[in-house]
């Protein structure tokens, strides 16, 4: 079973959604990817989640998880996600809050074989994750 994760800029345009859907579909049908990990910060992550929900309707065998960087204090802290959609990696609770997103992103890379990215800048969290994933994963950059 192969897995895929995502990284992209928080200000990504909604125009990317069709490209994202096509990339996900290609991995499911062409590379037999059946597990996906996505973050929960910004437009790119929101689009990826939307595309994964749609892909799940067409391919019920796949699974996807919204990987949280912070432990929710209240159950209603993330009302747009279903209980079965979220995952909080073991050990992340000890990460300093300042570095929690970076730790979470590295955890997702470590679980994956593929990365779908939208990285146009050489700075920021998406660029850091892409650089970390180089030489570790097969990368599809939509930028």
Residue, then its C-alpha position, 0 to 999 in steps of 0.5 A: x500500500x502506497x501513501x501520499x502527502x501534500x504541501x503547498x502555500x496557504x494562499x494557493x488559488x482555487x484554480x489549482x483544484x482541477x490539477x490537484x484532483x487529476x494528480x490524486x486520481x492519477x496516483x490512485x489509478x496509476x500508482x495504487x496509492x490508497x492512503x493520503x495525509x493532509x494538513x489543516x492550514x491554508x487554502x492548499x490543504x483545504x483544496x486537497x481535503x476537498x479533492x480527497x473527499x471527492x476521490x473517496x466517493x469514486x474510490x471507496x477503498x482509499x483512506x485519508x487523514x487530516x493530520x493535526x499539528x496541535x491537540x484540540x482542547x475541545x471536541x468542537x475545535x475542528x468542526x469541519x472534520x469528521x471524527x474518522x478524518x483526523x489523526x494526531x501523531x504519537x509524540x507530537x504532543x511533546x513538540x514545542x508549539x512553535x515547531x509543531x507544524x514542521x514536526x507534523x509535516x516531517x511525520x507525514x513525509x515519513x509515512x509517505x511515498x509520494x508528495x503532491x506539492x504547490x511550491x512557488x517560493x523558496x521560503x516558508x513552511x511549504x518550501x521547507x517540507x518540499x526540501x525535506x521530501x527531496x530524495x525521500x519521496x516521488x514529488x509532483x509539483x503543481x507549480 
